[in-house]
Amino acid sequence: MKKTVLLYNFDETELAKARRALLPLKFAVRAVKEEEYHLSVGYLTGLTDECEEKENSSGKFGRLVVMGGFLSPDIDKLLAALRKAGFGRDVLKAVITPTNASWSGRELYEEIYKEHKLMQK
């Protein structure tokens, strides 16, 4: 599987900045359109062939970076590149796992957001 990065809810300026930051790393970068929010993250990254569609997955949520096919050193490089480009802790990040591959971006965001809030306490 090709290492793929999904970017949710990045405006055009942020998207260009993120693409420039990740270009040297040679990861496939995909801006997920709002009309694709109902599709599973596994499908959008090519991890699964099944197109699992989720109901109630439309509408805005916060910015999210999803990594598919990544190993630990890849994750470190991606995080460093995003930090250097000025993306901080307000952008949530997630790695696709067997558990969350069938989730939509919204479902993944909501779960990561809950975990993020718990860790801040």
C-alpha positions in Angstrom: 0.0 0.0 0.0 1.2 3.5 -0.9 1.7 5.8 2.1 -1.2 8.1 1.9 -2.2 11.2 3.8 -5.8 12.4 4.0 -6.4 16.0 4.8 -9.9 17.0 6.1 -11.2 20.5 6.5 -8.1 22.4 5.3 -8.8 25.6 3.5 -7.0 26.3 0.2 -4.1 28.2 1.9 -3.6 25.5 4.6 -3.8 22.8 2.0 -1.1 24.4 -0.2 1.1 24.9 2.9 0.6 21.2 4.0 1.3 19.9 0.5 4.5 22.0 0.3 5.6 20.7 3.7 4.9 17.0 2.7 6.2 17.1 -0.9 9.8 16.2 0.0 8.5 13.1 1.9 6.9 11.7 -1.3 3.7 10.7 0.5 0.5 10.7 -1.6 -1.5 13.6 -0.2 -5.3 13.8 -0.7 -7.6 16.6 0.3 -10.9 14.9 1.2 -13.9 16.8 -0.2 -17.0 17.3 1.9 -19.0 15.0 -0.4 -16.6 12.2 0.5 -16.9 12.5 4.3 -19.2 9.5 4.4 -16.6 7.2 2.9 -14.4 5.1 5.1 -10.8 6.2 5.7 -9.6 2.7 4.7 -11.2 3.1 1.3 -10.0 6.6 0.8 -6.4 5.6 1.4 -6.6 2.4 -0.7 -6.2 0.2 2.4 -9.5 -1.5 1.6 -11.4 -2.1 -1.6 -14.7 -2.0 0.0 -16.4 1.4 -0.1 -18.1 1.5 3.3 -20.5 4.5 3.4 -21.5 6.0 6.7 -24.7 7.8 7.3 -24.7 11.1 9.2 -21.1 11.8 8.2 -21.6 15.1 6.4 -21.0 18.6 7.7 -18.0 20.3 9.0 -15.7 19.2 11.8 -12.2 20.2 12.8 -9.0 19.7 10.7 -7.8 16.1 10.6 -4.7 14.4 9.2 -5.1 10.7 8.6 -2.1 8.5 7.7 -2.5 5.2 5.9 0.3 2.7 5.4 2.7 4.5 7.7 5.4 3.0 10.0 6.7 4.8 13.0 9.6 6.6 11.2 7.1 7.9 8.6 4.8 9.2 11.3 7.7 11.0 12.9 8.8 12.6 9.6 5.2 13.7 8.8 4.7 15.2 12.3 8.0 17.1 12.1 7.2 18.5 8.7 3.7 19.6 9.8 5.1 21.2 12.9 7.8 23.0 10.9 5.1 24.3 8.6 3.2 25.8 11.5 0.5 23.2 12.1 0.1 22.7 15.8 -1.9 20.6 18.2 -5.1 22.1 16.9 -4.9 19.8 13.9 -5.8 16.3 15.0 -3.8 13.4 13.6 -4.6 9.7 13.3 -3.1 6.5 11.9 -5.4 4.0 10.2 -5.6 0.8 12.2 -7.7 -2.4 11.6 -10.2 -1.0 14.1 -10.7 2.4 12.5 -10.3 1.6 8.8 -14.0 1.3 8.4 -14.8 4.6 10.1 -15.6 7.8 8.3 -13.4 10.8 8.8 -16.1 12.3 11.1 -16.2 9.2 13.3 -12.4 9.1 13.5 -12.3 12.8 14.3 -14.8 12.5 17.1 -12.9 9.6 18.7 -9.5 11.3 18.4 -11.1 14.6 19.8 -12.4 12.7 22.8 -9.0 11.2 23.5 -7.3 14.5 23.0 -9.6 16.2 25.5 -9.0 13.4 28.1 -5.2 13.7 27.7 -5.4 17.5 28.3 -7.0 17.0 31.7 
